[in-house]
């Protein structure tokens, strides 16, 4: 009997780094590209608390089409699956909790209209 767990996260934050694209080898011997970035997510309860989430954006995903809009500081909303990725802090040598998200899609619409008004989409409304 197989057990399937639904692991879909939606997170909102700002990129703390520019996106870096690398080529990786897959287990079948083929190569593909993956874009890596880091997202700072603010706590909903306390705006002074935040955490970082590593993002993996795979070539061919819906999120891949947004890469040219993503720069350090960009406010975005990511949808994807997250997994724990513990690490050792370089500052104090202590183990820390981390999260890595395989991003399925990225919503840039919420801020795209303000930065690129010439590309604004007009939506039909029913009066």
Phi and psi in degrees as a GROMACS rama.xvg file:
@    title "Ramachandran Plot"
@    xaxis  label "Phi"
@    yaxis  label "Psi"
@TYPE xy
-96.4568  150.449  UNK-2
-119.54  122.284  UNK-3
-108.34  132.189  UNK-4
-115.013  129.457  UNK-5
-80.0585  119.444  UNK-6
-126.846  77.3324  UNK-7
-118.234  124.98  UNK-8
-117.387  147.27  UNK-9
-124.728  119.569  UNK-10
-129.298  148.019  UNK-11
-123.686  136.935  UNK-12
-176.048  -164.93  UNK-13
-119.887  141.151  UNK-14
-68.9882  132.543  UNK-15
-96.1007  -8.96227  UNK-16
-139.334  159.912  UNK-17
-72.3264  157.358  UNK-18
-74.7862  134.665  UNK-19
-116.845  122.048  UNK-20
-99.5695  130.162  UNK-21
-130.036  161.001  UNK-22
-102.527  131.679  UNK-23
-124.411  151.703  UNK-24
-89.5427  134.547  UNK-25
-91.4405  165.751  UNK-26
-65.4754  -20.9153  UNK-27
-87.5255  5.14196  UNK-28
92.7056  -11.0105  UNK-29
-82.5415  167.803  UNK-30
-119.105  148.963  UNK-31
-145.477  170.62  UNK-32
-105.761  147.295  UNK-33
-136.501  137.162  UNK-34
-102.79  133.784  UNK-35
-116.14  141.201  UNK-36
-155.095  172.548  UNK-37
-124.897  133.937  UNK-38
-112.391  131.239  UNK-39
-97.1824  121.266  UNK-40
-110.543  123.141  UNK-41
-81.8238  144.702  UNK-42
-67.6839  140.47  UNK-43
-71.5768  -27.5255  UNK-44
-85.8423  -37.3278  UNK-45
-135.941  110.821  UNK-46
-63.2414  -16.7487  UNK-47
-83.8766  -12.2466  UNK-48
-100.516  139.238  UNK-49
-152.014  168.108  UNK-50
-140.758  159.677  UNK-51
-103.555  144.709  UNK-52
-131.585  127.1  UNK-53
-77.6881  138.036  UNK-54
-113.692  134.689  UNK-55
-116  120.503  UNK-56
-116.235  110.485  UNK-57
-87.6272  141.654  UNK-58
-56.9945  135.747  UNK-59
94.9603  -13.9095  UNK-60
-78.8671  162.85  UNK-61
-61.0917  -31.3512  UNK-62
-67.8095  -26.4112  UNK-63
-59.0476  -32.3457  UNK-64
-67.6326  -15.3432  UNK-65
-94.5904  -0.643189  UNK-66
-54.739  -38.6167  UNK-67
-69.6065  -12.6557  UNK-68
-92.5262  -13.8445  UNK-69
-90.2535  116.878  UNK-70
-133.184  162.861  UNK-71
-54.2315  130.05  UNK-72
94.1601  -11.2298  UNK-73
-61.6624  130.152  UNK-74
-83.1961  125.674  UNK-75
-140.179  162.89  UNK-76
-119.502  123.48  UNK-77
-110.412  143.239  UNK-78
-123.883  130.079  UNK-79
177.386  -168.545  UNK-80
-106.34  140.224  UNK-81
-117.475  145.126  UNK-82
-133.314  147.638  UNK-83
-66.8381  143.087  UNK-84
-141.247  76.8546  UNK-85
-62.3816  152.121  UNK-86
-148.644  167.139  UNK-87
-100.598  125.637  UNK-88
-64.2289  135.177  UNK-89
-77.5011  -20.4951  UNK-90
-82.3072  -42.9204  UNK-91
-123.642  2.17466  UNK-92
71.3904  10.8731  UNK-93
-91.9633  147.222  UNK-94
-67.7155  139.859  UNK-95
-128.853  155.491  UNK-96
-87.6313  140.059  UNK-97
-138.588  162.478  UNK-98
-131.241  140.625  UNK-99
-124.142  131.186  UNK-100
-112.576  129.807  UNK-101
-87.8086  107.715  UNK-102
-81.0298  129.177  UNK-103
-91.5083  -44.2729  UNK-104
-148.835  154.753  UNK-105
-129.104  130.547  UNK-106
-96.5958  111.242  UNK-107
-108.136  -1.45711  UNK-108
-59.9451  -35.7907  UNK-109
-60.5979  -25.9813  UNK-110
-121.764  -10.2023  UNK-111
-63.6786  -40.5113  UNK-112
-59.1712  -37.0362  UNK-113
-72.5152  -34.6012  UNK-114
-86.4232  -29.3282  UNK-115
-130.256  69.7481  UNK-116
-61.6571  -24.685  UNK-117
-69.6434  -18.979  UNK-118
-100.832  10.7415  UNK-119
-60.9003  137.905  UNK-120
-95.7432  134.309  UNK-121
-96.7812  125.192  UNK-122
-99.1403  140.691  UNK-123
-78.0422  133.622  UNK-124
-121.002  146.823  UNK-125
-97.1552  124.29  UNK-126
